């Protein structure tokens, strides 16, 4: 009996001894983060809003952790190229994705083979919720409210309403307004906001919808009039009412979209928590405050708040996509 007990004791001790170096290495790896420079992959081109967020938050985080944060732009396929690369990266907290809700939510609907599964391959760390997108009319239309817009659209045989891509928030908005008010507006899709706003400015479009920042090109030259914002008021133009405030009832007008950061799924939770805390801490930095004000975005959220927002908005986006009958490309 004694011999049997000693053998069991020996085996248990041996197993613990084998496990201890692994546990020690794992704990050490987590405690040591960061042990090298951080690679932040921005899945959209340099010079845009997502790139600005990547570089400004990256600079702040680099100063806090004593490591360089290198931003790499890996654009293409609605953010899928850069996202797939991050999904395959070592899950050690040294590779971070910076992208937008199109990448995190809509690519599962828009792309047959995006190269990643958001729920299986990535963990959202922190997001900055968007302010309301602007609905802007050509001044010649005389439209200054949603009521005016509906009346104008019912009178005119053909209404040219620009969006910045298929499956975008403007695309869904047009569909939801068509359903509620019995309109027959056909969206005109551009490859990005810049050419869309040019279309409004040169008279090719009656209406367009996009971000406050990008719309400045037409607003400051008096070639566009904001008659509504999608879901949330924009601080710079508080007098402009939201679509719900003007009577629009779709659930889609309750979502804001977001930009934010993700890491490979197996990244240790303590590292994820440290990163999330750094993004929240950045909200107090004067440079970050100015960037968020410039692009009309809200402060970065913590890990729990980020994932709660994602789970809340995801089904609404997917329902809106289903209503459009979008087919993956």
N, C-alpha and C positions, 0 to 999 in steps of 0.2 A: 504493500500500500504506500509505504514511504517512498519507494522507488518510483511508483507511478506519479505521486505528487511532485517529486523533484523534477521528473521529466516534463510534466506539464508546465511547471514553473520556469524551467529552462527554456522551453519553446516559446512561452509567452514573453519572457524577457528578451529572447532572441528576436522575436517579431517586432517588439517595441524598439529594439536597437536598430533594426533595419529601417523602421519607419522614421525614426528621429532625424536622421540626416535629411530625408526628403522634406519632412515638416519644417525643419530648420531652414533648408534652402528656400522653401516656398514662402515662409514668413519673412526671411531675409530679403527675398526678391520684392515682396510687397513693401517692406519697410524702406528699401533702398530707392524706391521710385521717387524721382526720376534718376536713372543712372547714366543717361546719355541724352543727346539732343532730341527734341520732340519733332516729329514730322506731322504737319497738319495739311491734309489733302483737301483742297477746295475743289468741289466738283463742277464749278462754273468758271468762266473765263476771268482773267485778270482785269481789274478796272471796274468791275460791277459791284453791286451791293454785297453779295455773298463774299466776294474777295475782300472787300473793305472790313467786314466783320471778322473774317479769318485773321487778317493782318493786325487789326487793332486789338482784339482779344488775345491773339497769339503773343503780341509784344508785351502786353500786361502780364500774362501768365509766365512768360520767359523771365521777366524781372523778379517775379515772386519765387520761382523755384531755382533760379540760378543756372538755367539751361537755355540754350538757344531754341526757339520755336521756328522751324523753317516751313514756310508755306509753299506748297506745290500745287499749281493749277492743273487739274486733270479733267478737262471739260469734255462734254459729248454725251449724246443719248439721254438728254434730260437728267444729267447728273449720274447716270448709271455707270459710266466708265470709271470714274474716281471712286464711287461707292463700292463697286465690286472689288477694286484693288484694296481698299481698307478692310473689307470683309475677309479677305484672304491673309491679312497681315498678322504678325505675331501679336497675340492678345496680352501685351504687357504694359499697355498705357502709353507707349511711345509713338503710336500712330493714331491720329484723330481725324475724323471726317468733319468737314464743315459744309453743310448743304441746306436745302430748303424742303418744305413740306411736299412739293412735287416728287422729290426723290424718296422721301420717307413714307409717303402715303400713296401717291397716284401712279407711280411706276408699276405697281403690282397690277394695275388695271390697263395701263397704256402699253406696256411692253410684254411680249410673250416670254422673252428670255432676258430679263434685266441683268442676270449674272449674280444675283444675290437675293436672299430672302430676308426681308427686313426683320421679321420676328425671330428667325432662327440664327441669323448671322451677325446682327448688330444690336447694341444697347444704346439707347438715347441717354445722353448725359445731361444736357442742358439745352434749352431753347429760349429764343427771344420771340414772343408772340408779335404778330404783325398788327399794325393799326389798320383801319379800314381802307380798302382800295377805293380810289376815286372814280365816279362815273362822270364823264366830262362830255359836254355838248359843243358842237360847232356853234359859235355865236349867231350865225345866220338862221339857225333853227328856232331861236327865241325860247328855247327850253331852259327853265330855271328851277324846276322841281320834278318829282316823279310823276305827278299829275300831268304836268305839261308834256313830259316824255311819252306817256301813254296816249294822250290826245294826238300828239304829233305822229306817233307810230301807226295809229289807226287811220289817220287821214292820208298818209303817204303810201304809195303803192310799194315802193322799195326803200327800206331803211338800211343804211350801211353802218354796221356797228363793229368796230375793230376789237380783236383780242390779240394777246401776244403769243398764243399757242393753242393748239387743240388740247382739250382736257384741262384748260386753265380755269381759274376762278371766274374770269370774265365770260368764258364759254358757258360755264354752268349757270352764271347769273342770267345770261340772255335766255337760256332754256327755262329757268324758273319764272322769269317775268313773262315769257310767252305763255306759259301754262296758266298763271294766275289771271292775266289780263286779256287772254285770247289774242295775242299778237302773233305775227308771222315773221319775226326778224330773223334773217340769216346772218350768222356771224362771219366776219371776214378775218381769217387767221393770218397773222404775221409771224415772222421769226424773231421774236423779241419785242421789247417795248419801244426802242428807239425808232424803228421804221413805222410802227403803229402810230406813234405820236406825230411823226412826219406826215402820215396819211391824213390825220385830223387837221394839221396845220395847213396843208395844201388844198383842203376841201374835198379830198377823196372820200372822207368818212363824215357821217353825221354825228357819230358818237364813238367814244373809246373808253376803256376802263383799265386802270393800272395804278402803280404806286405814286404816292405823293411826290417823292423825289424825282422820278423820271418825268412826271407831268409838268414840272416847272418850265420846261421848254415851251409849252403852249400857254401856260397860265401867265407867265411873266410877259409874254408878247401879246396878251389879250386875244389869243386865237383859240381859246377854250374857256368854257364856263362850267364849273363844278355844280352839278345839280343834286348829287347824293353821294354818300359813302356807303360801302358795302355792309359792314357789320358794326364797326366801332367808329366813334367820332375821332377826328384828327385834331390834335391840340392846336395846330397852326391855323385851322379854319373851323373853329368851334360852332360857328353859325350854320354850317351845312349839316343837315339832318341825315341820319342813317336811313337805309331802305325800310327797316322795320318801323322807324318813327314816322315814315311817310305812308305806311299801310301795307308794305310787302310782307307776306306771311311765311315764306318758305323757311324750313329749318336751316337751309344752307346759308341764310343770312345771319346765322348765329355763330358761324365759325370764322376765325380770323386768319388761319394759316400761321406759319412760323418759319424761322430760320434757326439753325442750331447745330449741335455737335453730337457725334456718336463714335463709339469705339467697337472693335471686334467683340463678339458676344462673350467669349470666355475671359475677358479682362477681369481681374479680381475686383470684387465689390469695394474693398477699401480704396483701391486706386480710383475707381469710378467716383466714389464719394469725395475723394480729395479734389479731383478734377471739377466736379460739380460745384464744390465750395469755392474754388478759384473763379469760376465763371460768375457766380453770385457776388463774390468779393469785388469783381471788376466793375460792377454797377456803380461803385462809389468813386471810381477813378474819373477825374475831370475830362480826360480825353475820350473815354468810353461814353460818358454822359453826352458829350457833344456829338459823337458819332451816332448814337441812338436817336438823339433829337433830329439830326440831319436827315436820317433815313426813316423817321417816323416809326420807330420800333420801340417796344416796351422793354423794361429791364429783363435780364436773364433770370430764368427760373432754376430752382434747385432740382435735384434728381426726382424726388417724389412728385413735385408739382409738374415737372416736365412730362412724366409718364402718365399722370392723371389727365393732363390736357390732350396728350396723344390718344389715349383710349376714349376720351370724350368726343374728339373731332373725327377720328377715323371712320366710324360708321356713317356719319353724315356725309363725308366726302364720297364714300363708296356708294351710298344711296343715290347721290346726285349723279355720279358716273353711270350707274345702272339706268337711271331715268333717261340719260342721253343715248343709251344703247351703244356706248363706245366699244369698239373691238380692238384688242391688243395688236400692235404692229410687230 
